[in-house]
Amino acid sequence: MEILTSTILGLIAASTLLAALVWVLVRSLPRTRGQLRTEAARLDGPSRRSAATLLSGWGGAGGWALAAGIGTYLLLRMAGVFWHRRVVDAALAPLEEANNQYDHDYQACEMLSTSEMATTDAATAKCLEGLIQPPTVIYNDAAPMLLAMLAPVLAALVALAVLAWILSRHRSPKRNRTAVISAGLRPRGIFSFGPRWALAIPSITALVLLSWLVVTGLFSSRNEFGRYAVLTVERHVSVSDPSVGRVPPLTPVLEAESFPGWYYGVPVVLASLMLLVLSLLLLRTLARSPRSAERGLLGVDDMARVLKAKLVTGLSGAGLLATLASVAAMSGGAMLTLAGDERMDGASVEHFYHDTMLSGVYVVICAILFSILALLMVVLALAAVLELSAARRLAVAVALGEEPEPGPRVRQSH
């Protein structure tokens, strides 16, 4: 039984996501709990309660933000599919009636030769020549495809907006008036907390996406509706002869295929820049927020900030990478579709493929890799949510004395 390519890609994506989730449960959560136990061992009772306060809010907010982002993505994708189906059905409805009428008239002409009336082949041929051919259907499906392309970045925007909104309503505990806010000697910026590779991914992806869309926009052409949404190339078509196959002459024709031109590129770039700016603002706010006056809480504070930075970069990186994957898939698909051409080989016609267009294979491979990276960034955000929630629960349990005392146990001798 033939397995569809989309099914294979779905299985690869599901396997990648499952393997990453297993890694989170096996490695990340125990490591975070162990790190928190080590830090809590150095604190007294009041400081442990302060540590639990430092970890509050973000776990629940991150969970709601992640759910809002996934829900928005699924909703937009489904809306795009239904919108595309309605556009196609509305365009094909008149064609179906015309096809039925053409088939009816064609059968009527064919029946002339078998009727009792004396007819000739010339009369039958004249009847067939008088048939009205069904019209060529042209429909504009660029808008539904644009919505599908914008779905990942819009979902990430919604997720970060929900995260920022929930955290803005979360009231921080009042500090002691005599407390002095701790100021470290190391300057704190956007890249101060969290893995450097994870923090750099949103900016690098946005730069690659911008460059990609500028290049594809320059190569794009207008479609039948005047929008820069197709790639148009000149190809050659020969005459089909049932006895010998393709024969000259070769006729130059223009072929077009959907392509991420300016019609797609401008909205995608604007939405991506909005997402990048919002994520950088959240990281900047996270890095420059005041520290606790208690020196013993600096380790817990650093751990909390790293997890929060992983959450923000995971959400923004997933949206940008998924959008880049969609752009790359459309680019590679158009290049592969338009790769075929015909040329003269002596007196015969030869079918060949342009090497430049065949490079669309590598573009499609890049799209698959971008999709896998987007899934890993989703897992990074999910891991941050789980780690923040687990650390918060452990910190509360330690502060209330419901967990064993952290640190080495000393055996008492009698």
C-alpha positions as CSV (number, residue, x, y, z in Angstrom):
1,M,0.0,0.0,0.0
2,E,1.4,3.4,-0.9
3,I,2.1,5.7,2.0
4,L,1.6,9.4,1.3
5,T,4.5,11.8,1.8
6,S,2.5,13.9,4.3
7,T,1.9,10.7,6.4
8,I,5.7,10.0,6.4
9,L,6.4,13.6,7.4
10,G,3.8,13.4,10.1
11,L,5.3,10.3,11.5
12,I,8.8,11.9,11.6
13,A,7.4,15.0,13.4
14,A,5.5,12.8,15.9
15,S,8.6,10.7,16.6
16,T,10.8,13.8,17.0
17,L,8.3,15.4,19.4
18,L,7.9,12.1,21.4
19,A,11.6,11.6,21.7
20,A,12.1,15.2,22.9
21,L,9.4,14.9,25.5
22,V,10.9,11.7,26.8
23,W,14.2,13.5,27.1
24,V,12.5,16.4,29.0
25,L,10.9,14.0,31.5
26,V,14.1,11.9,32.0
27,R,16.7,14.6,32.0
28,S,15.5,18.1,32.5
29,L,13.0,17.7,35.3
30,P,15.3,15.7,37.6
31,R,18.2,18.1,36.9
32,T,16.1,21.1,37.8
33,R,14.8,19.5,41.0
34,G,18.3,18.5,42.0
35,Q,19.6,22.0,41.3
36,L,16.8,23.5,43.4
37,R,17.5,21.1,46.3
38,T,21.2,22.1,46.3
39,E,20.3,25.8,46.4
40,A,17.6,25.3,49.1
41,A,20.2,23.5,51.3
42,R,22.0,26.8,51.7
43,L,18.9,28.7,52.8
44,D,17.1,29.1,56.1
45,G,13.3,28.9,56.6
46,P,12.3,32.5,55.5
47,S,14.7,32.4,52.6
48,R,13.1,29.1,51.4
49,R,9.7,30.8,51.4
50,S,11.2,33.7,49.4
51,A,12.6,31.1,46.9
52,A,9.1,29.7,46.4
53,T,7.8,33.2,45.8
54,L,10.5,33.8,43.1
55,L,9.3,30.8,41.2
56,S,5.6,31.6,41.4
57,G,3.4,32.8,38.5
58,W,5.5,31.8,35.5
59,G,4.6,28.1,35.4
60,G,0.9,28.7,35.2
61,A,1.3,31.7,32.9
62,G,3.5,29.7,30.6
63,G,1.0,26.8,30.5
64,W,-1.8,29.1,29.5
65,A,0.4,30.9,26.9
66,L,1.5,27.6,25.4
67,A,-2.1,26.4,25.2
68,A,-3.3,29.6,23.7
69,G,-0.6,29.5,21.0
70,I,-1.3,25.9,20.1
71,G,-5.0,26.5,20.0
72,T,-4.6,29.6,17.8
73,Y,-2.3,27.7,15.4
74,L,-4.8,24.9,15.0
75,L,-7.7,27.3,14.6
76,L,-6.0,29.3,11.9
77,R,-4.9,26.2,10.0
78,M,-8.4,24.8,10.0
79,A,-9.8,28.2,8.9
80,G,-7.3,28.2,6.1
81,V,-8.2,24.7,4.9
82,F,-12.0,25.4,5.0
83,W,-11.5,28.8,3.3
84,H,-9.4,27.2,0.5
85,R,-12.0,24.5,0.0
86,R,-14.8,27.0,-0.3
87,V,-12.8,29.1,-2.9
88,V,-12.1,26.0,-5.0
89,D,-15.7,24.7,-4.7
90,A,-17.1,28.1,-5.7
91,A,-14.8,28.2,-8.7
92,L,-15.5,24.6,-9.9
93,A,-19.3,24.8,-9.5
94,P,-19.9,26.4,-12.9
95,L,-17.3,24.2,-14.5
96,E,-19.1,21.0,-13.4
97,E,-22.3,22.2,-15.1
98,A,-20.4,23.1,-18.3
99,N,-18.7,19.7,-18.3
100,N,-22.0,17.9,-18.0
101,Q,-23.4,19.9,-20.9
102,Y,-20.3,19.2,-23.0
103,D,-20.5,15.4,-22.3
104,H,-24.3,15.4,-23.2
105,D,-23.6,17.3,-26.5
106,Y,-20.6,15.0,-27.4
107,Q,-22.7,11.9,-26.9
108,A,-25.4,13.4,-29.1
109,C,-22.9,14.0,-31.9
110,E,-21.5,10.4,-31.6
111,M,-25.1,9.0,-31.8
112,L,-25.6,10.6,-35.3
113,S,-23.7,7.9,-37.0
114,T,-25.8,5.1,-35.4
115,S,-29.2,6.8,-36.0
116,E,-31.6,5.8,-38.7
117,M,-31.0,9.1,-40.5
118,A,-28.4,9.0,-43.2
119,T,-25.4,10.9,-41.9
120,T,-21.8,11.1,-43.0
121,D,-18.5,11.3,-41.1
122,A,-18.2,14.9,-42.3
123,A,-21.5,15.7,-40.6
124,T,-20.4,14.1,-37.4
125,A,-17.1,15.9,-37.4
126,K,-18.9,19.2,-38.1
127,C,-21.1,18.5,-35.1
128,L,-18.1,17.8,-32.9
129,E,-16.4,21.0,-34.0
130,G,-19.4,23.0,-33.1
131,L,-19.3,21.9,-29.4
132,I,-18.6,24.6,-26.9
133,Q,-15.5,23.6,-24.8
134,P,-15.8,24.0,-21.0
135,P,-14.2,27.2,-19.8
136,T,-10.8,27.3,-18.0
137,V,-11.2,27.8,-14.3
138,I,-9.0,30.3,-12.6
139,Y,-9.4,30.8,-8.8
140,N,-7.6,33.0,-6.3
141,D,-6.4,30.8,-3.5
142,A,-3.6,33.2,-2.4
143,A,-5.4,34.6,0.6
144,P,-6.1,31.2,2.2
145,M,-2.5,30.2,1.6
146,L,-1.3,33.4,3.2
147,L,-3.4,32.7,6.3
148,A,-1.9,29.2,6.6
149,M,1.6,30.7,6.2
150,L,1.0,33.3,8.9
151,A,-0.5,30.8,11.3
152,P,2.7,29.9,13.2
153,V,4.0,33.4,13.7
154,L,0.5,34.7,14.7
155,A,0.1,31.8,17.2
156,A,3.5,32.7,18.8
157,L,2.4,36.3,19.0
158,V,-0.8,35.3,20.8
159,A,1.2,33.1,23.1
160,L,3.7,35.8,24.1
161,A,0.9,38.4,24.4
162,V,-1.1,36.1,26.8
163,L,2.1,35.5,28.8
164,A,2.8,39.2,29.1
165,W,-0.8,39.9,30.0
166,I,-1.0,37.3,32.7
167,L,2.3,38.3,34.2
168,S,1.3,42.0,34.2
169,R,-1.7,41.0,36.4
170,H,0.5,38.9,38.7
171,R,1.3,41.0,41.8
172,S,4.8,40.6,43.2
173,P,5.1,40.4,47.0
174,K,5.9,43.6,48.7
175,R,9.5,44.1,49.7
176,N,10.8,45.2,53.0
177,R,11.3,48.9,52.9
178,T,14.8,48.5,54.5
179,A,15.9,46.0,51.9
180,V,18.4,47.0,49.4
181,I,18.1,45.6,45.9
182,S,21.1,43.6,44.9
183,A,23.1,44.9,42.0
184,G,25.7,42.5,40.5
185,L,28.9,43.7,38.9
186,R,28.0,41.8,35.7
187,P,25.7,43.8,33.3
188,R,22.5,42.0,32.6
189,G,21.1,42.1,29.1
190,I,19.0,40.0,26.7
191,F,21.6,37.2,26.4
192,S,22.5,37.1,30.1
193,F,20.2,34.2,31.0
194,G,19.4,30.9,29.2
195,P,21.4,28.9,26.6
196,R,23.1,31.2,24.2
197,W,22.1,29.0,21.2
198,A,18.4,29.1,22.2
199,L,18.5,32.9,22.8
200,A,20.1,33.5,19.4
201,I,17.7,31.3,17.4
202,P,14.8,33.8,17.1
203,S,17.1,36.6,15.8
204,I,19.0,34.3,13.4
205,T,15.7,32.8,12.1
206,A,14.2,36.2,11.6
207,L,17.2,37.4,9.6
208,V,17.2,34.2,7.4
209,L,13.4,34.6,6.9
210,L,13.8,38.3,5.9
211,S,16.6,37.5,3.5
212,W,14.7,34.5,2.0
213,L,11.5,36.5,1.4
214,V,13.4,39.4,-0.2
215,V,15.1,37.0,-2.7
216,T,11.8,35.2,-3.5
217,G,10.0,38.5,-3.8
218,L,12.5,39.7,-6.4
219,F,12.0,36.5,-8.4
220,S,8.2,36.5,-8.1
221,S,5.7,37.5,-10.8
222,R,2.1,38.8,-10.9
223,N,-0.6,36.2,-11.1
224,E,-3.9,36.6,-12.9
225,F,-5.2,38.8,-10.1
226,G,-2.2,41.1,-10.2
227,R,-0.5,39.8,-7.0
228,Y,3.1,38.9,-6.7
229,A,2.4,35.4,-5.6
230,V,3.8,33.1,-8.4
231,L,7.0,32.1,-10.0
232,T,6.8,32.3,-13.8
233,V,9.3,30.7,-16.2
234,E,9.4,30.0,-19.9
235,R,9.1,26.4,-20.9
236,H,8.7,24.6,-24.3
237,V,5.9,22.3,-25.3
238,S,6.0,19.9,-28.3
239,V,3.2,18.2,-30.2
240,S,1.9,14.8,-29.0
241,D,1.8,12.1,-31.7
242,P,0.2,8.8,-30.6
243,S,2.4,6.8,-33.0
244,V,5.8,8.3,-32.3
245,G,5.4,10.4,-29.1
246,R,6.5,14.0,-28.8
247,V,7.4,15.7,-32.1
248,P,8.4,19.2,-33.1
249,P,7.8,22.1,-33.3
250,L,8.5,23.4,-29.8
251,T,6.2,26.1,-28.7
252,P,7.4,28.5,-25.9
253,V,4.8,28.9,-23.1
254,L,4.8,30.6,-19.7
255,E,4.2,28.3,-16.7
256,A,3.5,29.6,-13.2
257,E,3.4,28.1,-9.8
258,S,2.5,29.5,-6.3
259,F,5.6,31.1,-4.8
260,P,6.3,33.2,-1.7
261,G,6.5,36.6,-3.5
262,W,5.8,40.1,-2.1
263,Y,2.1,39.2,-1.5
264,Y,3.2,36.7,1.1
265,G,6.5,38.2,2.1
266,V,5.4,41.6,3.3
267,P,2.8,40.4,5.8
268,V,5.0,37.6,7.0
269,V,8.0,40.0,7.5
270,L,5.8,42.5,9.5
271,A,4.4,39.8,11.7
272,S,7.8,38.2,12.3
273,L,9.3,41.6,13.2
274,M,6.5,42.1,15.7
275,L,7.1,38.7,17.2
276,L,10.9,39.3,17.5
277,V,10.4,42.7,19.1
278,L,7.9,41.4,21.6
279,S,10.2,38.5,22.6
280,L,13.2,40.8,22.9
281,L,11.2,43.1,25.1
282,L,10.2,40.2,27.4
283,L,13.8,39.0,27.6
284,R,15.0,42.5,28.4
285,T,12.4,43.0,31.1
286,L,13.2,39.6,32.5
287,A,17.0,40.3,32.6
288,R,16.7,43.8,34.1
289,S,14.0,43.1,36.7
290,P,15.3,43.8,40.3
291,R,17.0,41.0,42.2
292,S,16.3,40.0,45.7
293,A,18.2,41.7,48.5
294,E,19.1,38.3,50.0
295,R,22.4,37.1,48.7
296,G,21.5,33.5,49.3
297,L,18.7,33.6,46.8
298,L,20.9,34.6,43.8
299,G,21.3,30.9,42.7
300,V,17.5,30.3,42.8
301,D,17.0,33.7,41.1
302,D,19.4,32.8,38.2
303,M,17.8,29.4,37.8
304,A,14.3,30.9,37.6
305,R,15.4,33.5,35.0
306,V,17.1,30.9,32.9
307,L,13.9,28.8,32.8
308,K,11.8,31.9,32.0
309,A,14.2,32.9,29.2
310,K,13.9,29.3,27.7
311,L,10.1,29.7,27.7
312,V,10.1,33.0,25.8
313,T,12.8,31.9,23.3
314,G,11.0,28.6,22.8
315,L,7.7,30.2,21.9
316,S,9.2,32.9,19.6
317,G,11.7,30.5,18.0
318,A,9.0,27.9,17.3
319,G,6.8,30.5,15.5
320,L,9.6,31.9,13.4
321,L,11.0,28.5,12.4
322,A,7.6,27.0,11.5
323,T,7.0,30.1,9.3
324,L,10.4,29.7,7.7
325,A,9.6,26.0,7.0
326,S,6.4,27.0,5.3
327,V,8.1,29.5,3.1
328,A,10.8,27.0,2.2
329,A,8.3,24.3,1.4
330,M,6.4,26.6,-1.0
331,S,9.7,27.7,-2.6
332,G,11.0,24.2,-3.1
333,G,7.7,22.9,-4.3
334,A,7.5,25.6,-7.0
335,M,11.0,25.0,-8.2
336,L,10.5,21.2,-8.5
337,T,7.2,21.6,-10.3
338,L,8.7,24.0,-12.9
339,A,12.0,22.0,-13.3
340,G,10.8,20.0,-16.4
341,D,11.3,21.3,-19.9
342,E,11.7,20.0,-23.5
343,R,14.4,20.6,-26.1
344,M,15.5,19.4,-29.5
345,D,18.0,16.5,-29.6
346,G,18.8,16.2,-33.3
347,A,15.5,15.6,-35.0
348,S,13.7,14.3,-31.9
349,V,12.3,16.0,-28.8
350,E,14.0,15.4,-25.4
351,H,12.5,15.9,-22.0
352,F,15.0,17.2,-19.4
353,Y,15.2,19.0,-16.0
354,H,16.8,22.3,-15.3
355,D,19.6,21.9,-12.7
356,T,18.7,25.2,-11.1
357,M,15.2,24.2,-10.5
358,L,16.2,20.7,-9.2
359,S,18.0,22.5,-6.4
360,G,14.4,22.7,-5.0
361,V,15.1,19.3,-3.5
362,Y,17.6,20.8,-1.1
363,V,15.1,23.6,-0.3
364,V,12.5,21.0,0.6
365,I,15.1,19.2,2.8
366,C,15.7,22.6,4.5
367,A,12.0,22.9,5.1
368,I,11.9,19.5,6.8
369,L,14.9,20.5,9.0
370,F,13.2,23.8,9.9
371,S,10.1,22.0,10.9
372,I,12.0,19.6,13.2
373,L,13.8,22.6,14.8
374,A,10.4,24.3,15.3
375,L,9.2,21.2,17.1
376,L,12.3,21.2,19.3
377,M,11.6,24.8,20.2
378,V,8.1,23.9,21.2
379,V,9.5,21.2,23.4
380,L,12.0,23.7,24.9
381,A,9.1,26.0,25.9
382,L,7.1,23.0,27.2
383,A,10.1,21.9,29.2
384,A,10.5,25.3,30.7
385,V,6.8,25.3,31.8
386,L,7.2,21.8,33.4
387,E,10.4,22.7,35.1
388,L,9.0,26.0,36.5
389,S,5.9,24.2,37.8
390,A,8.0,21.3,39.3
391,A,10.5,23.7,40.9
392,R,7.6,25.8,42.3
393,R,6.0,22.8,43.9
394,L,9.2,21.5,45.3
395,A,10.1,24.9,46.7
396,V,6.8,25.2,48.4
397,A,7.1,21.7,49.8
398,V,10.6,22.4,51.2
399,A,9.4,25.7,52.7
400,L,6.5,24.0,54.4
401,G,8.6,21.1,55.6
402,E,6.8,18.6,53.5
403,E,10.0,17.5,51.7
404,P,13.0,15.9,53.4
405,E,15.7,18.4,54.3
406,P,17.9,19.0,51.3
407,G,21.6,18.2,51.7
408,P,23.6,15.2,53.1
409,R,22.1,13.2,55.8
410,V,24.1,12.6,59.0
411,R,23.7,9.2,60.7
412,Q,23.4,9.5,64.4
413,S,25.4,7.1,66.6
414,H,24.1,5.9,70.0
